[in-house]
């Protein structure tokens, strides 16, 4: 028997929201992401059959072939294409008068026909994406499903994006993803109406773009490690052309990022004369931010930059080119006679002003080539920039005021909300990610405000970022080629999804149209679509609908699935649930919340972390952030080194206090010399504690950090031993006291 599947609906009607004096009905009854501007529901369903035809305006041949391919791989039907035919089952057409906004569309589904009308090709493509979301999730699969009837509800949808820039940044420099994975990433972006892919092609640890005039950039700068463990890769210019062509059909614009003046060690290793010192380096196999910058004072360096950008611009049709510009350390420029000569010649005050000088030089180069420079927010904060540029604000969105004041534009990608290399939670067992900022949940990502903190908006859009530096933090995630593994790709997708779906709605919808409860419900039905696309994702924990105290002091848990149609498995003895644990079917009562654990089971091999209740450290708030704890098995009875990670607790340059607070035990923990390390580099050393808190018997050390690097692991190593035994337990906190 065939299954008749339609998109699940909610029972409530569309909510009316008034914005800027206009009354608009927001689509809340269908599980569409991002939520369309307006939906008008009709009765009945459209049923796709093997006899359907696809008609299209001549200019939309690529979009018609795209739709034909998607439908063919899941239905098994090669639907006929008919150029300029009016009487077809599915019709794709251009008609700007009916939409009125770039990338806007109108989708009309009746029981007999489907019409997608676009303002432009992008609008038609996005109408196709919405149509696909009306069909069952299996429409995205790559194998024929004869057991499914392909039904879509009858609706008329009017839609257009709120902002023109809806982007993702993929870091292919720290870890090289091959072009097939980049294509898949483009597919997933396009599915959720993201239109800008910033390719982070250059960094200290890798040069990923073939430049024919400078072959050593990829011969040397694209690889790291000894031959038998060599890692890396690069895209040939033909690869890039293939990716651009693939992306254009999907309305995704690829923007190259050529990073400088910092993060360019890969070029300096290949051509040492590019730096101020001219010293030969090796390609790094561990993450760090090199102090070596492109030497601004040498004509040869500027000529190199011009040559690189000439080839890049010739290759990429995007009107934007990203020049990076972040995290430069200026000590090399301060001591370089060539750079100091430019400082004097240009009447600059300090070495850091050379970055503004360089940005001006490059921005003017690019203006003559009809390109607009984009860069991290630092390019607007290091000297006056004369040519209008676009700043990507990752550190302090309030700095968009500077963009407004100086005539520039802004893209928001705050690390607090849109950096997808941070984990989603602090649950024990979470996959290792960046820790220099707190976790970013789907809800936190979705809650990002689009506000440029200025009198008039200069913000052209929103962007998410996935950085790959965890691959070179000592944790080996790379594939074993001989086993044809893809764990690196799974890792990237685990961190990207489902947060990319939250980003898509933040970027597409007006802020007043956003509602997380509504989004979460719709999201629960999209995991099946990710499964059908073969896209990995982080399975969300079950939702706790209620946690009620009973008359006898117990707690009753009522759960809701975070993934539609997925099982929930649970335990009541504090143990970790498995796929064989009891199936949740009704509220569960336990004596203490720590006894209750539950997981979402998407498949037998794909399930969530358990529901986790973090310990309450509010009584220790004055001591800063919880860092670690010690227990008897951690403690030796003679002087020994105890080393633990404190990444994320060291959050910038400044003065810190670390407190060791005993909580129980018959023995005391004695502490000696303490050292702070950045990776393996000693940053601070304290020979003895600064104080002892008589109320809590806390032992406190104080130290200063002057060479902080974001995304870099930090460790504490302290001499510790239990006097007379190791029956001692306690907590460790780190407090940032001042800059």
N, C-alpha and C positions, 0 to 999 in steps of 0.2 A: 504493500500500500504506500502511495506517495504521501509525503508530509506537505501540508499547506502551511507555510510559515510567513508571517508578516512581522514587521517591526513592532515590538511591544509598545502599548500606549498607556498614558496616564489617564486618570478619570477626571481630572479637573480641566477647566477651560483655560484658554490663553489669558494671561494677565495683561492688563492695560497699563502701560507706563507712559508718562508724559515727560518728554525731554525737549527742552528748548521751545516749548509752546506747541509741539506736535504730539498728537496722540497716536501711539503705535502699539499694535498687538504683537507681543513677543511670542515666538514659538516655544511652547513648553509641553506640548502634548506628544511630540515625537522624540525618539532617542537620537537626535542629530547633534553632532559636534563638528565644528562650532555651531552654536545655536543661530539659526537664521533670523533675519530682521523681522520678517512677517510671514505667517503661515495661514492659509485659508483651507480648511479641510472640506472635502466633499464625500459623498457616499460611494461605496464600491471600491474595487481594486483593479489595477492594471495587471494582466497576466502575460508575461513574456513567453512566447512560443518559438519553435524553430522556423516558423514562417515569417517572423518579424523582419522588417527592413529598416535600414538606417539611412535617412536622407540628410543632406548637409549642403550648406553654401560652399561654393568652390574653395573659398579661402580656409575652410575648416576641415580639409581632408585629413590632416594629421590627427586632429581631435576625434574624427569619426573612426579612423583606424585604431586609435587607442581604445575607444569604447568597444569596438568590435573585438579586439584582442582580449580585453578583460572579460567580456561576456562569453567568449568562445572557450576560454580555458576552464571555466566552471560548468557551463551548460553543455559543452560539446558541439554547439551549433555555430557554424560560420555564417553569421547573418549577412545578408546581401547589403552592399553599400551602393547608394544611388546619389550621384552628384546633382545638385540643383533640382532634385525631385521634391515636389510639394506634398504629394500624397504617399507618405510612408508611415510606418508604425512609430518610429522614433525620429524626430526632426531636430537638427542642430542649425541654428541660424544666428546671424548677427543683425542687431537692430538697436542701435544706441538710444533711439527715442523712447524705448520701453524700459530702459534701466537707469540711464542718466548718471552713472558713476563708474569710474574705472574698476574693472574686475567684477562688476555687478552682473546679476543674472536674474531671469525669471524662469522658474521651472513649473510647467503645467502637466500634471499627470491625471488623465481621465481613464475610465475603464477600457477605452479603445486605443488611445494614443498618448505619446509623451512628446512634449516640445520643450527644448532648452533654448532660450533666447539670451544672448549675451551682449553686453556693452562692447566687448572685445573678445579676443581669443581666450584670454584668461578667464573672463566671465563665463564663457561657454564651458571651459574645462571645469570650473567650480560647480556649475550646474550639473555636470556629469557626476562629480564627486558626491553631491547631495543625492542624486538619483540612485547611485550605488548604495548609499546608506539606507535608502528606503527598501531595498531588496534584502532578503535573508543574508546573514553573515557569510554563508558559504559562497556568495557571489565572488568573494576575493580569492577563493581557493585555486589551486593549479591542477586540480583533477576533476574529471567530470562527475557530477552528482545527479544521476537520473532519479533519485528518490526525493528530490526537492522540486516543488512547484514555485516558480519565480514570480511571486506576487509583490506588488508595491501599492500602498494606499493612494487613493485619489486625493491630490492636494494641488494647491497653487502656492508657490513659495517665491517671495520677493526678497532679494538679499544683496548685500554689498558690504565690503569690509569697512571698518571704522578707520583704519590706518593703512597707509600704503606699504609700510615695511613690517613684514611678519617673518622673522628669521630664525635660523639656527646657525651656530658656529660649530663646526666639526674640526677637532684638532687631529690632523693627520701627520703633524710634524713629530710629536713625541712618540706616537705609534703610527705606523703606516698601515692604513686600511686600503686594500686593493680596490680597483675601480668597480668591481661587481658589488662590493659592500656599499660603496658610495652611491651607486645607482639605487640600491635598496633603500638607503637613507633618504634619497630624493623621493622615491615612491611614497615613503611613509610621511614625509613632509607634505607632499602634494595631496595625499589622502585627506589631510586635515588643514588644507588651504594655507600652508606656509609658503612664502614665495621668494625668500632670499636665503641662499646657502653661502655663508662665509667659510671658505676653506683656509684654515690656518696651516699654510704650506711650509712656513719657515720657522725654525726655532733653534735654540742652542744644540739640541740633540738630533736635528735632522733637516736636510734640504730636500724637498719632495718634488720640485718642478724642474724639468729639463730646460736648461738655458744653453742654446747651441754655441753662443760665443764664449761661454765659460764652462767647459765640460767637466772640470774637476768638482764643480758644485755637487753633481750627482755621482761622479766616480768616487769621490772621497766623502763629501758631506752627507750623503744619503745612507751611510752604513756605519755601524758601531760594533765594537767587540771583535775578538779574534775570529778567524775564518770559520772554525768549527762551531762557533756560537754567534755568528754574525747576524745582526738584526737590521732591518731597514727596508728600503725600497723607494721608488719614486715614480712619478707619472711622466711618461713621454708626452711630447706635444700632441701626438696623435691620440693618446689616451684622453688628454684634456678636451680635444675637439669632440671626441666621442661622448664624453660626459656632458659637455655643453649642449650638444644636439639632443641628447636624452633628456636633459633638464628643461630645455626650451619647450618641448611638447607638453611637459607637465607644469608649465608656467612657473618654473623655478629659475631664478637668475643666480648664477654662480659668481661670487665676488672673491677674487684672489686676495689673500693677505700676505704681503711681502714684508716681514717684520724687520724694523730697524729703528733707532740705532742700536738698541740692545737685542737680546735673543737672536743673535746672528753669528754665534760661534761656529756653526756648521760651515758658513762661508769663510770665516777666518781660518779654520783648520785647512780648508782647501786652498786659500790664498792668503797667507799670513800678512802680506803687505797691506791688507785692508784695515788692520788694527793700528792703534797708536804705537804699540811696542814692536810689532813685526815678529813676535815670538811664535814658534811652532807649537801648536797644541794637538791633543788627540780628541777624537770624537767621544763625548761622555756617554757612559753606560748607566749613570745614575743622575737623577734630577738635581740640578742646581741652576742658579741664575748667574751666568758669567758676568764678571766685571768688564770684560773686553767689549768695547763698543766699536762701531764703524768710525774710523777716524774722519772727522769732518774737515780737518785742516789740510788734507791731501787732495790735490786735484784728481789723482788716480782713483780715489775712493768715490768721489762725486761722479766721475765718468763711469765707473763700474755700476753705480746705482742707476744712472741714466740708461745704460745699456740693458740692465736687467728689466727696468720698467718698460723700455721700448718693446722688448720681446713679449713681456707679459701683457701689455695693452694690445699688441697685435694679435694675441691669442684669445683674450677674453673680450667679448663684445659688451660686457656690462659697462654702464656709464660711471660706475664706482670702482675705485681701487683702494684697498685697505693697506695702510702702511704701518700698522701696529703702533709702536711708540710708547709702550708701557714699561715700567719697572727698570728704567735705566739708572745705573749707579755711575756718577760722573767723575770718579776719582781719576780715571785714565785721562779724560779731557783736561782735568785740572793740572796734570803734570806734563801734558803733551805740548811741546813748543809749537807744533803746527796748529793745533786747536787754539792755543792761547793767542797765536798771531791773528786768527780770525776774530776772536773775542775783541782784541784791540782794534782791528781794522773796522769792524762793524759797530764799535762803540757799545758793546754789551757789558753788562755788569758782572756776570758770573758765568761759570762753565755751563750750568744748566740751561742758560739762555740760548746756547748753541742748538738745543733741540728745536726751539721755536724758529731759529734761523734756518735749520735744515728743513723743517716742515714747510716754511715759506718757499724755499728753493724747489722742493718737490711739488708742492701744490701748484706753483706757477708752471712747472714742466707739464703737469697733468692737465691744467686748464687749456694749454695750447693744443692738447690732444683730445679736448672735449671730454675730459674725465674729472670727476669730483673725488677728492681725497677723503677717505674715511679712516678713522684711527681711534684707538682707545682714548679715554677722556684726557689723558696726560698731554696729548698734542695741543689741547686748548689752554693748558695750565703752565706751560713752560715757555714763556715769552709770547710776544704779540704775533698772531697769525693773521696776515693781511687778506689772503684769498679765502673765500667762504669754504668751509670744510664741514664734515659731519663727525661729531664725537660719539663714540660708543661708551656710555656711562656705566661702569661696572662697580665703581667704588663708592661714589657719593652722588646720588641723583640730584641733590640740591645744587651741584655744580652746573646743572643745566641753566641756571641763572646767568652764568658766565657766557654760555652759548648764545643766549638771548641778547645780552648786553653787547656782544661783539659781532653779532650778525651771522652766527653759525647755527647749525641744526643738530639735533640730538636723537640718539636711539637708546632706549633703556634696556639694560641687561644687568640689573643689580645682582651682585654675588649673594645677597641675602635671600633672593627669590628665584633667580633664573640660572644659577650654576648647577648643572645636572651631574657634576662629578661629586657633589656632596651626597651622602646617603639620605634616604627619606626619613630615617628614624635613628634613634640611639638604642634600639632593641639589641640585646646581646645576640650575636650570630649574624648581624647585618653584614652584607658584603662590604669589604674594605673600600673606603672612598676617601676623598679629601676631608680633613677635619679642622681646618683653620677657621671655619665658620660653623655655626650650628647646623644640624640637619634641616633639609628643606622638604617638607611633606607636600603631597599633591595639593592639600588645602592651602598651605602657605603660598605655594606657587600661584595658585588660582586667585589668591587674595591680593596680589600685587596691584597697587594703585598706579594708574597712568596719569601722573601729574608731574609736570616739569618744574613746579615751584616757581613759575615766572608769570608775569602779567599776561603774556600772550604765548600760546603754545609754539614751541619750536620742535616738539617731539614728533618725529615722523613714524615712529613705531617701536616695536618691542622685539627682543631677540633672546633666545636661550643659548647657553654655551655648554658644550660637552668637551672638557679638557681630558687629555689622555696621559697626563704626567704620572698617574698611578702605575702605569706600566714600567716606569723607570724609577720607582721608589724602592727597588729591591724585591718587590713581589713579582715573580715571573708569571705573567698571564698569557704570554705569546703562545700561539699554536705550536704543536709538534707536527711539522709538515708531514712526517712519515705516517702519522695516524690520521691525517686530514682533519685535524681538530678545528673547531671554530670558537673556542672559549673566549677569545678576545672580542669577537663580534657579539656573542651572547652577553658579555660583560657590558659592552657599550649600550646594547639595547636594554638591558636590565636597568641601567641608570637613566636612560632617555625616556622609557615608557613605564607608566602612563603619563609622566609629567609633561611630555610634549603635547598631549591632548589638552591639558590645562593651559599651557602656553597658547595653543591655537585659539582658544576662546577668549583669553585675555587680549590677544592681538587683534582678533576679528571683531569682537562685540563692543558696543559702548559699555562703559563701566556700569551704568545704571541697569543694564540688562542682565548682569551677572548675579547668580544665586548659587552658592556652593551646594546646598542640599539638592537642588534641582540637577545641577551638573553631576553630582555624585551618583544620582539615580541613573542618569543617562550613561555615565561612564561604565556602570556595572554591566551594561549590555555590549560594550565595545571590546571587551577582552576576547570575545568569540571572534570578532573581526581581526584582531591582532593575531589570534591563533591561525585563522584562515590564511592570513598573509605570510605565515611562517615567521612572525616577529616575536622575539623573546620579550619578556616584561617582568617587572616585579609584581608578584601576586599580592594584593592587599589583604591585610588581616580582616577577619569578620568585624562588622560594625557592632558596637555595644549600643543597643537601643535603650535598654534600661539596666540599672544596677540598683536594686531595691533592698533595703534592710528589712528583715522579717522580725516577727515578734520575739523569736528566740535568739536574736543577735546574728543570725546567718545572713548571707547575701544571695539574692536571686538574680541571675543574669538572663536577660533576654537579648538575643542576637539577631542580626539581619545579615544576609550574605552581601559581601562587597563585589562579588562576581556573580552575575545572574546565572542561575541554574547550577552553580558549583556546590559541592558538599562542604559542610563544616564538621570537623572532627574535634573532640575535646577530651580533656582529662580533669579529674577533680582531686588529684593527690599531689599536684605541683609538678608532675613529670611532664616531659616534652611529648606532645601528641604526635601520632604517626597516621598514615593513611588507614591503619587498622584500628585506631581508637574508636570509641563509640560515636555514632552518627548523631549530630545535634538535630532534634526534631521538636523540642519544646524547651521552655525555660529551665535552667539548671540552678540548683541551690548548693552552696558550699559554706563551710564554716568561716573561711577567710579568703579574701580575694587572691592571695598568693597561691591558693590551692587550685585556682581555675586557670586552665590554659586551653586555647582553641585556635585552630588553623583553618584557612581556606584551602580546599583541595581542588585545584583546577583540573589536574590530571594526576594519575598515580606518580608521575615524575616531576610534577610542577605544582608546588604548594607554597604557602606563605610561611613567614615567621609566626610564632604564636603571639596572641594578645599579651602585651607586656605592661606591667605596672611598675614604673620607675620608683626607686626608693625616695622617700621624702627627706631631703637634706635642708629644708627651709630653716631649721634651727641653727644651721652653720652658715647662713647667708653672708655673714660678715667676713667669712674666711675665703670667699670667692667661689670658684668653680670646682666641683668634685672632680678629682683626677684619677685616683686609684684607692685601693685599700690594702691593708696587710692582715694576714691571718697566720695562725701558728705554722702552717706548712710553708709560708713565705719566709719565715724568720730563722736565721741560723743562731747558734749559741756562742759563736765566736765572730770576731770582726770580719765582715764580708761585704762585697759590693752588691747593692740592690739597684737594678736598672729598670726603669719603667718609662713608657712613652707619655709625653705631655703635649703632643701636637693638638692644636686647637685651643689649648689653655694659654699658650704663648701667642698672643694675637697682634703683636706689633712691637715697635721699639718702646721702651719705658722701664719703669721700676716695678718689680714684682716681689710678692711675699709668698712663700710656700709653707704651709702649716701641716704638721703631723699630729693628729689628735687621737689619742688612745680612747677606745670605747669599752673594752672589757679585757679580762685576763688577770692571772695572778702574777705575771712577770711584766717588766717594763721594757720598752724598746729604747735602746740607746743609739744615738746618732752621732756620726762624725762628719768628715769632710763631704761637701756636696758639690757636684759639678753639673753644669747645664751644657748639653751638646746640641748643635744643629747638624743633623746627620752624624758624622763623626768629628765635626769641628768643635773644639772646646770654645764656648762663648763666655762662660762665667764660672768662677770657682770661689766657694765660700768655705773657709777653714773650720768654722764653728757656728752654731746657731746664733741668731741676733737676739733672741728673746725666748722666754718661757712664760706661757700664760698660766698664772697660778690658779685660775678658775677651772680651766679644762686640762691643765698640764700639757697644753699644746707646745710643741717645739717649732719655732718659726725661723726660717732663713730668709734673707733678703738679697736680691741681686738685680743687676740692670742688663737689659738687652739693647744693643745698638745696631745689630746687623740682622734684623728680622727679614725673612724671605717667605712670602705667601706660598702655600702649597708644599712647604718643606717640613720634614718630620723633625720633632724636637724630643729630646730624652733627658731625664734626670738620672744621675748615678750618685748614690749616697752610701756612705759606710753605715751599716746597721747591724745590730745584734741584740739578742735577748739576754738580759742579765739573770743568770740562775735558771734559765729555761726559755722556751719559746711559746708559753701560754699567754699570748698577747694578740689583740686585734685592734684595728684602728682605721681611720680615714685620712686621706691626704687631699688638701685643697690648694689651689693657686689663685691668688688675687693680683690683678693689675692695679697698682696703687696710683701711678701717675705716668705721664709721658716723660 
